[in-house]
Amino acid sequence: MYDALLPIMQGLEATSVATAVRESAWLFPVIETLHVMAIVLVVGTIWIVDLRIMGLASATSSIGRILTSTLPATWGSFGVALATGVLMFISSAVIYADNLAFQLKMLLLLFAGTNMLLFHWYTRKGLHQWDSVQTPPSYMRIAGGASFVFWTGVVVAGRWIGF
Amino acid sequence: MLEALSRAIADTSASAYIADNLWITPAVQSVHILAIAALSGSVLMICLRLMGRTADIALSVVDRRFSPWIWWPALFLLLSGIVLVVGEPDRELMNILFRLKMLLVIVLLALVALFQRRLRGNPDAWRGVSGGLLGLGMALLWVAIVSAGRWIAYI
């Protein structure tokens, strides 16, 4: 790891919250369980949207209805995944920051987030006109496919952190 | 009985092969968790719809869209789960939480089958309280199953 980051990671590990998570026999597994629940719901609900905007599933339901049904769960779950992820990370920040699978997971999260921002920016005016079409325009299908791949990668990379 | 089964599995060459090839378990676990994500999103959509928490899409449409995405992932979960059990039979079969998880999975899938069966006989079958209770019950079972699954590693 870059030497500049090491003191920051050590500082995170030294916080009382990080110490509590690290030293408790049950806190880490409880946090990890919440993290797993949250992340499978984040990815499961995002896939539903991805498949819809790729034109591969839910074609009879408008994109707006699919988003209304999934987005609250996606964001709520993402908040839980983020909070629990931060808690697990700071408990052993030096090791995680140096873990290749963890680094890859963060990179894929960055890609997924950028893809989502671009998608919302490009569709902010035009989404209503594609709302009910069964097969959205190619740039939306590409964004959906990219999202599907990135989030799948996030889960797989996450699973490899422990190995 | 399970102890004998566990020992018999541990003696197979397949079990030794999985134990010797260290990449197999995490690779199969990755498939397992991706299938859980697909199943979980689908279970959530059905539960939220039953509890009246999503856009007002007809329940029969929700069923046709999401129920297959419970059963197909369930098949992948079974197959990947078998590989994981063969790789570490003692860790799974002799673990009380693994046994509890299997029991709860059977109950959840039975509820999904009941949901589909009644709905296809009568589109209004799950209107009102019965639907809300079914949605809540399936959601709680899901929480228990994922929790038990994660804690197999800790007890």
Interface residues (C-beta under 8 A of the other chain):
Chain A: P29 E32 T33 V36 M37 I39 V40 L41 V43 G44 T45 W47 I48 A57 S58 T60 S61 G64 R65 I66 T68 S69 T70 A73 T152 V155 V156 R159 W160 G162 F163
Chain B: L22 P26 Q29 S30 I33 L34 I36 A37 A38 L39 S40 G41 S42 L44 M45 L48 R49 T54 A55 I57 V61 R65 V143 V146 S147 R150 W151 A153 Y154
